[in-house]
Amino acid sequence: MGQLTRTLQGLLDELANVGTSLLLVLVIVDFMFPGSTGIVHNISLVLSSLSKEGQFSLVALLLFLLVHHRSRTNRSSAADSVAG
């Protein structure tokens, strides 16, 4: 069961990485060719629609993701040093 969880978590991490990379590429393309993808406009609409509480929730979510990413990075580097 542990192996299945690790495999599923690895697949979800890769999917998130691909999604993040795709989002970044679309933002760059939209800056280079304004209006081509509309992603910057959509992001600005989402951010402008957030209330004050929504903005705090967004900041809390980003902080959680930052801490989670750092803890996963530290665990994987510790596992690499043990294996190596």
C-alpha positions as semicolon CSV with decimal commas, in nm:
position;residue;x (nm);y (nm);z (nm)
1;M;0,000;0,000;0,000
2;G;0,289;0,238;0,075
3;Q;0,436;0,184;-0,270
4;L;0,101;0,264;-0,432
5;T;0,074;0,584;-0,229
6;R;0,427;0,691;-0,325
7;T;0,360;0,614;-0,692
8;L;0,033;0,806;-0,690
9;Q;0,193;1,098;-0,508
10;G;0,477;1,101;-0,762
11;L;0,231;1,106;-1,051
12;L;0,034;1,389;-0,893
13;D;0,355;1,585;-0,834
14;E;0,454;1,544;-1,198
15;L;0,107;1,648;-1,312
16;A;0,130;1,961;-1,096
17;N;0,475;2,038;-1,237
18;V;0,349;2,003;-1,595
19;G;0,048;2,224;-1,518
20;T;0,268;2,490;-1,358
21;S;0,507;2,485;-1,652
22;L;0,220;2,511;-1,899
23;L;0,072;2,804;-1,707
24;L;0,408;2,981;-1,708
25;V;0,449;2,928;-2,083
26;L;0,099;3,063;-2,148
27;V;0,170;3,372;-1,936
28;I;0,494;3,437;-2,127
29;V;0,319;3,390;-2,463
30;D;0,041;3,625;-2,353
31;F;0,296;3,891;-2,257
32;M;0,480;3,853;-2,587
33;F;0,160;3,845;-2,795
34;P;-0,109;4,030;-2,595
35;G;-0,453;3,876;-2,610
36;S;-0,337;3,552;-2,772
37;T;-0,418;3,324;-2,479
38;G;-0,612;3,552;-2,243
39;I;-0,447;3,388;-1,941
40;V;-0,322;3,717;-1,795
41;H;-0,671;3,867;-1,822
42;N;-0,824;3,561;-1,655
43;I;-0,570;3,568;-1,373
44;S;-0,633;3,938;-1,316
45;L;-1,010;3,876;-1,309
46;V;-0,972;3,603;-1,048
47;L;-0,744;3,818;-0,832
48;S;-0,968;4,125;-0,860
49;S;-1,277;3,924;-0,766
50;L;-1,129;3,807;-0,439
51;S;-1,255;3,982;-0,133
52;K;-1,023;4,074;0,149
53;E;-1,086;3,735;0,313
54;G;-1,025;3,563;-0,018
55;Q;-0,690;3,735;-0,052
56;F;-0,591;3,617;0,296
57;S;-0,699;3,266;0,203
58;L;-0,490;3,282;-0,113
59;V;-0,185;3,396;0,082
60;A;-0,241;3,119;0,338
61;L;-0,269;2,862;0,059
62;L;0,051;2,985;-0,105
63;L;0,236;2,973;0,227
64;F;0,111;2,619;0,288
65;L;0,228;2,512;-0,059
66;L;0,568;2,672;-0,001
67;V;0,617;2,492;0,331
68;H;0,491;2,163;0,182
69;H;0,727;2,191;-0,116
70;R;1,026;2,267;0,107
71;S;0,952;1,975;0,338
72;R;0,921;1,737;0,039
73;T;1,247;1,871;-0,104
74;N;1,424;1,821;0,229
75;R;1,289;1,465;0,260
76;S;1,395;1,371;-0,092
77;S;1,746;1,514;-0,046
78;A;1,778;1,328;0,286
79;A;1,668;1,005;0,117
80;D;1,921;1,063;-0,162
81;S;2,204;1,110;0,087
82;V;2,108;0,788;0,270
83;A;2,081;0,592;-0,056
84;G;2,403;0,739;-0,199
